[in-house]
Amino acid sequence: MVVLFLPLATFIIQPKLDAFAVSAPNQYLFGIGDHFQGLYPLVTFGSLGFHIIYGIIFGFMVWKMIELKTFVQTNKKPIQ
């Protein structure tokens, strides 16, 4: 998450939102752009929390599948 999401959000998405708020053609669109400017910390920390929870759940599922030998492949040849 840190490698991809933070640079993308910081250097591409947030400047686009800032530019959108400044160049909005009417007050309605300016209000929408202004609202999103304050959500950057919430989105950043919320996505971090989501990714941690998702990683824990995914890791638990993979651990259970390995424990149940779901990924074990048997290549035994029949005795002739």
C-alpha positions as a Markdown table, in Angstrom:
| # | Residue | x | y | z |
|---|---|---|---|---|
| 1 | Met | 0.0 | 0.0 | 0.0 |
| 2 | Val | 2.7 | 2.4 | 1.0 |
| 3 | Val | 4.7 | 1.9 | -2.3 |
| 4 | Leu | 1.8 | 2.4 | -4.7 |
| 5 | Phe | -1.1 | 4.1 | -3.0 |
| 6 | Leu | 0.6 | 7.0 | -1.1 |
| 7 | Pro | 2.6 | 8.4 | -4.0 |
| 8 | Leu | -0.4 | 8.0 | -6.3 |
| 9 | Ala | -2.7 | 9.7 | -3.9 |
| 10 | Thr | -0.2 | 12.4 | -2.9 |
| 11 | Phe | 1.3 | 13.4 | -6.2 |
| 12 | Ile | -1.6 | 12.7 | -8.7 |
| 13 | Ile | -5.0 | 12.5 | -7.1 |
| 14 | Gln | -4.7 | 15.3 | -4.5 |
| 15 | Pro | -3.3 | 17.9 | -7.0 |
| 16 | Lys | -6.1 | 17.0 | -9.4 |
| 17 | Leu | -8.7 | 17.5 | -6.6 |
| 18 | Asp | -7.0 | 20.8 | -5.7 |
| 19 | Ala | -7.1 | 22.0 | -9.4 |
| 20 | Phe | -10.7 | 20.9 | -9.7 |
| 21 | Ala | -11.7 | 23.0 | -6.7 |
| 22 | Val | -9.9 | 26.0 | -8.0 |
| 23 | Ser | -11.2 | 25.8 | -11.6 |
| 24 | Ala | -14.8 | 24.8 | -10.8 |
| 25 | Pro | -17.2 | 26.7 | -13.1 |
| 26 | Asn | -19.9 | 27.2 | -10.5 |
| 27 | Gln | -20.4 | 27.2 | -6.7 |
| 28 | Tyr | -21.9 | 23.7 | -6.7 |
| 29 | Leu | -18.8 | 22.1 | -8.2 |
| 30 | Phe | -16.6 | 24.2 | -6.0 |
| 31 | Gly | -18.4 | 22.8 | -2.9 |
| 32 | Ile | -17.8 | 19.3 | -4.1 |
| 33 | Gly | -14.1 | 19.9 | -4.8 |
| 34 | Asp | -13.7 | 21.7 | -1.5 |
| 35 | His | -15.3 | 18.8 | 0.4 |
| 36 | Phe | -12.8 | 16.3 | -1.1 |
| 37 | Gln | -9.8 | 18.4 | -0.2 |
| 38 | Gly | -10.4 | 17.7 | 3.5 |
| 39 | Leu | -10.8 | 14.0 | 3.1 |
| 40 | Tyr | -7.2 | 13.1 | 2.1 |
| 41 | Pro | -6.1 | 12.0 | 5.7 |
| 42 | Leu | -9.3 | 10.1 | 6.1 |
| 43 | Val | -8.9 | 8.2 | 2.8 |
| 44 | Thr | -5.2 | 7.5 | 3.5 |
| 45 | Phe | -5.6 | 6.2 | 7.1 |
| 46 | Gly | -8.9 | 4.4 | 6.2 |
| 47 | Ser | -7.3 | 2.6 | 3.3 |
| 48 | Leu | -4.4 | 1.6 | 5.5 |
| 49 | Gly | -6.8 | 0.1 | 8.1 |
| 50 | Phe | -8.7 | -1.6 | 5.3 |
| 51 | His | -5.6 | -3.2 | 3.8 |
| 52 | Ile | -4.4 | -4.4 | 7.2 |
| 53 | Ile | -7.7 | -6.1 | 8.0 |
| 54 | Tyr | -7.9 | -7.5 | 4.4 |
| 55 | Gly | -4.3 | -8.8 | 4.8 |
| 56 | Ile | -5.1 | -10.5 | 8.1 |
| 57 | Ile | -8.2 | -12.2 | 6.7 |
| 58 | Phe | -6.4 | -13.3 | 3.5 |
| 59 | Gly | -3.5 | -14.6 | 5.5 |
| 60 | Phe | -5.8 | -16.6 | 7.7 |
| 61 | Met | -7.6 | -18.1 | 4.8 |
| 62 | Val | -4.3 | -19.1 | 3.1 |
| 63 | Trp | -3.0 | -20.5 | 6.4 |
| 64 | Lys | -6.1 | -22.6 | 6.7 |
| 65 | Met | -5.9 | -23.9 | 3.1 |
| 66 | Ile | -2.2 | -24.9 | 3.7 |
| 67 | Glu | -3.1 | -26.5 | 6.9 |
| 68 | Leu | -5.9 | -28.5 | 5.1 |
| 69 | Lys | -3.3 | -29.3 | 2.4 |
| 70 | Thr | -5.4 | -27.7 | -0.3 |
| 71 | Phe | -2.4 | -26.7 | -2.3 |
| 72 | Val | -0.5 | -30.0 | -2.1 |
| 73 | Gln | -0.1 | -31.6 | -5.4 |
| 74 | Thr | 0.6 | -35.4 | -5.5 |
| 75 | Asn | 2.6 | -36.6 | -8.5 |
| 76 | Lys | 2.7 | -40.2 | -7.6 |
| 77 | Lys | 3.2 | -42.6 | -10.5 |
| 78 | Pro | 1.4 | -45.9 | -10.4 |
| 79 | Ile | 3.5 | -49.0 | -9.7 |
| 80 | Gln | 3.9 | -51.2 | -12.8 |
